[in-house]
Amino acid sequence: MSEMNAYMMVGERLCMDFINTVSWRESTEKRRDWFTSYAKLVDWCIHAEVLTEQQAKALLLKAQEKQSEAGEVLKQSIEMREVMYRIFKSISKGTSPHPLDLKSFNDFVSHFYQTLLVIQEKDHYTLKFMYNEENLDTMLPPILQSAVDLLVSKNDLERVKQCEGDSCGWLFFDTSRNRSRRWCSMADCGNRAKARRFYQK
């Protein structure tokens, strides 16, 4: 994954792109976490279409009034992201997630699903989280919902993969017809691997 563009949405699922907000995950030297502030978290959520510009402005104004709370939400967001990363990385390797990670994930589910409602929309019903600009963590439930939907999808879990690029560590949902995708992006880690093979020859 290129360090130049932290907002490349290549995970094919919202939860995967959220997890991928760390560049060079498996490198001790180049690893970079892009969530360095609450404002950065909100900015990513605009890019990921989790929040509108108007919602983001309201949250940032509230965050200025409640800086300590905003800091706690940032910490909570990173914790949720890292739990999701460990769970889906295990799944991509064909192993079971650690029980403590599942417990932590379920703690997030228990907390945020209190705001989940069944909404009637014309001729069907849908589940929606209540948006409340008073809550600085209001962007997290849709991201969590994406992870829950993927975890309970059964057959789809085998499509969860980790990029084979050196030190990349990014996760993605393989939507290719023959399930042969190997890289977070062919234009990034894929090209780097191709160049490496060329020089080795």
C-alpha positions in Angstrom: 0.0 0.0 0.0 1.4 3.4 -1.0 2.0 5.8 1.9 1.0 8.6 -0.5 -2.7 7.9 -0.4 -4.2 6.8 2.8 -7.7 7.0 1.4 -7.6 4.4 -1.3 -10.8 2.5 -0.9 -9.7 -1.0 -2.1 -11.2 -3.2 0.6 -14.5 -3.6 -1.1 -16.3 -3.4 2.2 -16.5 -0.5 4.6 -15.0 -2.4 7.5 -12.1 -3.4 5.3 -11.3 0.1 4.3 -11.6 1.2 7.9 -9.1 -1.4 8.9 -6.8 -0.2 6.1 -6.3 3.2 7.7 -2.8 2.1 8.7 -0.2 2.1 6.0 2.5 -0.6 5.9 0.8 -2.4 8.8 3.4 -5.1 9.2 6.5 -2.9 8.9 8.2 -1.6 12.1 9.9 1.2 10.2 7.3 2.5 7.7 4.1 1.8 9.6 1.8 4.9 9.8 -1.5 5.3 11.5 -3.6 7.9 9.8 -6.0 8.4 12.7 -3.8 10.9 14.6 -6.7 13.1 15.7 -10.5 13.1 15.9 -10.6 15.5 13.0 -8.6 12.9 10.8 -11.2 10.3 11.8 -14.1 12.5 10.8 -12.3 13.4 7.5 -11.9 9.8 6.6 -15.6 9.2 7.4 -16.6 11.9 5.0 -14.4 10.3 2.3 -15.9 6.9 3.1 -19.4 8.4 2.9 -20.2 7.5 6.5 -20.8 11.1 7.3 -22.0 14.1 5.2 -20.1 17.3 5.2 -22.8 18.9 7.3 -22.7 16.1 9.9 -19.0 16.3 10.0 -19.0 20.1 10.7 -21.5 19.6 13.6 -19.3 16.8 15.1 -16.1 18.9 14.8 -17.8 21.9 16.5 -19.0 19.6 19.3 -15.5 18.1 19.5 -14.0 21.5 20.2 -16.3 21.9 23.2 -15.6 18.4 24.4 -11.9 17.7 23.5 -11.4 15.0 26.2 -14.5 13.1 25.0 -13.3 13.4 21.4 -9.9 12.0 22.4 -11.7 9.0 24.0 -13.7 8.4 20.8 -10.5 8.4 18.8 -9.0 5.9 21.2 -12.2 3.8 21.0 -12.2 3.9 17.2 -8.6 2.7 17.0 -9.3 -0.1 19.5 -12.3 -1.2 17.5 -10.3 -1.1 14.2 -7.5 -3.2 15.7 -9.9 -5.8 17.1 -11.5 -6.0 13.7 -8.1 -6.3 12.0 -7.0 -9.2 14.2 -10.3 -11.0 13.7 -10.4 -10.7 9.9 -6.6 -11.3 9.6 -7.2 -14.6 11.4 -10.1 -15.5 9.1 -7.9 -14.6 6.0 -5.4 -17.2 7.3 -8.0 -19.8 7.9 -7.6 -19.7 11.7 -10.1 -18.9 14.4 -9.9 -15.4 16.0 -8.7 -15.2 19.6 -11.6 -15.5 22.1 -10.6 -12.2 23.7 -10.8 -10.4 20.4 -14.3 -11.8 19.8 -15.2 -10.7 23.3 -14.0 -7.2 22.6 -15.9 -7.1 19.3 -19.1 -8.2 21.0 -18.6 -5.5 23.6 -18.7 -3.0 20.8 -21.8 -4.7 19.3 -23.6 -4.6 22.7 -22.7 -0.9 23.1 -23.6 0.4 19.7 -26.6 -1.8 18.9 -28.6 0.1 21.5 -29.1 2.7 18.8 -30.3 0.3 16.1 -33.9 0.7 14.9 -36.1 -1.1 12.4 -37.3 1.6 9.9 -40.1 1.2 7.3 -39.1 2.5 3.8 -42.0 2.3 1.3 -42.5 -1.4 0.7 -39.7 -2.8 2.9 -38.0 -2.6 6.3 -34.4 -1.9 7.0 -32.1 -1.6 10.0 -30.7 1.8 10.7 -28.6 3.4 13.4 -30.0 6.6 14.9 -27.7 9.5 14.0 -27.1 11.9 16.9 -24.7 14.8 16.4 -24.5 15.0 20.2 -22.7 11.7 20.2 -19.1 12.1 19.0 -18.9 8.3 18.2 -22.0 8.4 15.9 -19.9 7.4 12.9 -18.8 4.1 14.4 -22.1 2.0 14.3 -22.3 1.8 10.4 -18.7 0.7 10.3 -19.3 -2.0 13.0 -22.5 -3.0 11.1 -20.4 -3.7 8.0 -18.1 -6.0 10.0 -21.0 -7.8 11.6 -22.7 -8.3 8.2 -19.5 -9.8 6.8 -18.8 -12.0 9.9 -22.3 -13.6 9.7 -22.3 -14.0 5.9 -20.9 -17.6 6.2 -19.9 -18.3 2.5 -18.5 -14.8 2.0 -15.8 -15.2 4.7 -13.6 -17.2 2.4 -13.3 -14.1 0.3 -11.6 -12.2 3.1 -7.9 -12.0 2.1 -4.7 -10.2 3.1 -2.5 -8.4 0.6 0.6 -10.5 -0.3 2.7 -7.3 -0.7 5.7 -7.2 1.6 4.8 -5.5 4.9 1.5 -4.1 3.5 -0.9 -6.0 5.7 -4.0 -4.5 4.1 -7.2 -6.7 4.1 -9.8 -6.8 1.3 -12.9 -8.7 0.2 -12.1 -10.5 -3.0 -14.9 -9.8 -5.5 -13.1 -11.4 -8.4 -15.0 -14.1 -10.3 -12.4 -16.8 -9.7 -11.3 -15.5 -6.3 -7.7 -15.0 -7.4 -7.0 -11.5 -6.2 -3.7 -11.3 -4.4 -3.0 -7.6 -3.9 -4.7 -4.6 -2.2 -4.2 -2.8 -5.5 -2.6 -4.1 -8.7 -1.4 -0.5 -9.3 0.4 -0.5 -6.0 1.6 -3.7 -4.3 0.8 -5.7 -7.5 3.1 -3.5 -9.6 5.8 -3.6 -6.9 5.8 -7.4 -6.9 5.8 -7.5 -10.7 8.9 -5.2 -10.8 10.6 -7.3 -8.2 10.1 -10.5 -10.3 11.4 -8.7 -13.4 14.6 -7.6 -11.6 15.1 -11.1 -10.2 14.9 -12.5 -13.7 
